[in-house]
Amino acid sequence: MKIKEEEEKRKKEEKRERERRKKRKKKRKREKRKRKKRRKKERKEEKRKGEEKRIKKRKRKRKRREERRERKKEEKRKKRKREEEEEKEEKRERREEKKRKEEEEKERRRKEKRREEREERKERKRKRREEKEEEEERRREKKEEKRKKEEREKKEREEEKEREEKERKRKKRKKRREIEEEEEEKERREREEKRKKEEKEEKEREKRKEEKEKEEREEKKEERREEKEEEEKREKRRKRRARKEGKKMKKRKREERKKRKKREEEKRTKRKGEKEEKRKRERREEKEKRREEEEERLPGNRCQSCRSLHKESASFKSLYKRSCRNPSESTQLWTNLDCNGLQLV
């Protein structure tokens, strides 16, 4: 019976949870639609503003192009005028230059002739000297090339040796790193296998535990069912006996049942009264305890009759009448703990 009630309770809770989820889902969809509309509106507004900016930009560009075109035309006209003047000046200068050059050319030919004669003599001397120097240079270069070649070969041998040494060290490091990685991988696999094994064992333990609990529930259920059937059988036998004993027995049984119900009702009433009394007593004690703690914790005015703590007020007597639990004792002595020890009647 208890299991059935718990099952119904669980189903009701699941139903409420499904309804709550549906409501939340609807709310999220509604909020999503609102956000979508707002974003669409914002994009539209941004597009409109962007279009206005582009139109203004195109107008400014067109204006600048026209101004630039006008400036270029003006510059072209000025340039053409300047070029015409320069051309006239250049023609005049060319004529003068031509005349001057003709005279210079005559002089130059005379000088050139004399200079060529001198140059021929110098050239012959220079050729002889250069041939000698070239011969000497060739010998030096040959010697230098031989020395450089030997140095280069020596350097290459040393570099080759260093490369081989580096390669050997690199391979050694690589091999050591591979060994370390293999060991780490091995350890990781072992840890993983151990963890999986433990998880598997844990699952099997949980499964066995659940099966055991299920079997126990089934056994209890079966025992209850058997007890119920046994009870029904006993009840049937009792009824058969009662029918055989006759009307007198039935009357006596009815009276006994009435008496038993009456006694049970009295017991229930008594238990209910005792529980209610106990609850009231506990509430009173709790309230008294809280009041005492509050009195100890806060300073203020304390009633000499009920020992209650009354907060300060502009009207002390009205406060007393309103909050004291013994207002009929109007001659009680009060002590105001916050007013320099004055006593008020």
Contacts in CASP RR format, 6 or more apart in sequence:
PFRMAT RR
TARGET T0000
AUTHOR 0000-0000-0000
METHOD contacts of the structure
MODEL  1
MKIKEEEEKRKKEEKRERERRKKRKKKRKREKRKRKKRRKKERKEEKRKG
EEKRIKKRKRKRKRREERRERKKEEKRKKRKREEEEEKEEKRERREEKKR
KEEEEKERRRKEKRREEREERKERKRKRREEKEEEEERRREKKEEKRKKE
EREKKEREEEKEREEKERKRKKRKKRREIEEEEEEKERREREEKRKKEEK
EEKEREKRKEEKEKEEREEKKEERREEKEEEEKREKRRKRRARKEGKKMK
KRKREERKKRKKREEEKRTKRKGEKEEKRKRERREEKEKRREEEEERLPG
NRCQSCRSLHKESASFKSLYKRSCRNPSESTQLWTNLDCNGLQLV
3 217 0 8 1.000
242 249 0 8 1.000
242 250 0 8 1.000
242 253 0 8 1.000
291 308 0 8 1.000
291 309 0 8 1.000
294 309 0 8 1.000
295 302 0 8 1.000
295 307 0 8 1.000
295 308 0 8 1.000
295 309 0 8 1.000
298 309 0 8 1.000
299 337 0 8 1.000
299 338 0 8 1.000
300 309 0 8 1.000
300 310 0 8 1.000
300 311 0 8 1.000
300 312 0 8 1.000
300 336 0 8 1.000
300 337 0 8 1.000
300 338 0 8 1.000
301 309 0 8 1.000
301 310 0 8 1.000
301 311 0 8 1.000
301 312 0 8 1.000
301 316 0 8 1.000
301 319 0 8 1.000
301 334 0 8 1.000
301 335 0 8 1.000
301 336 0 8 1.000
301 337 0 8 1.000
301 338 0 8 1.000
302 308 0 8 1.000
302 309 0 8 1.000
302 310 0 8 1.000
302 334 0 8 1.000
302 335 0 8 1.000
302 337 0 8 1.000
303 310 0 8 1.000
303 320 0 8 1.000
303 324 0 8 1.000
303 325 0 8 1.000
303 326 0 8 1.000
303 332 0 8 1.000
303 334 0 8 1.000
304 332 0 8 1.000
304 333 0 8 1.000
304 334 0 8 1.000
304 335 0 8 1.000
305 324 0 8 1.000
305 325 0 8 1.000
305 326 0 8 1.000
305 329 0 8 1.000
305 332 0 8 1.000
306 324 0 8 1.000
306 325 0 8 1.000
306 326 0 8 1.000
308 323 0 8 1.000
308 324 0 8 1.000
308 325 0 8 1.000
310 319 0 8 1.000
310 320 0 8 1.000
310 323 0 8 1.000
310 324 0 8 1.000
311 319 0 8 1.000
312 336 0 8 1.000
312 338 0 8 1.000
313 319 0 8 1.000
316 334 0 8 1.000
316 336 0 8 1.000
316 344 0 8 1.000
320 327 0 8 1.000
320 332 0 8 1.000
320 334 0 8 1.000
321 327 0 8 1.000
324 332 0 8 1.000
326 332 0 8 1.000
331 345 0 8 1.000
333 343 0 8 1.000
333 345 0 8 1.000
334 343 0 8 1.000
334 344 0 8 1.000
334 345 0 8 1.000
335 341 0 8 1.000
335 343 0 8 1.000
335 344 0 8 1.000
336 342 0 8 1.000
336 343 0 8 1.000
336 344 0 8 1.000
END
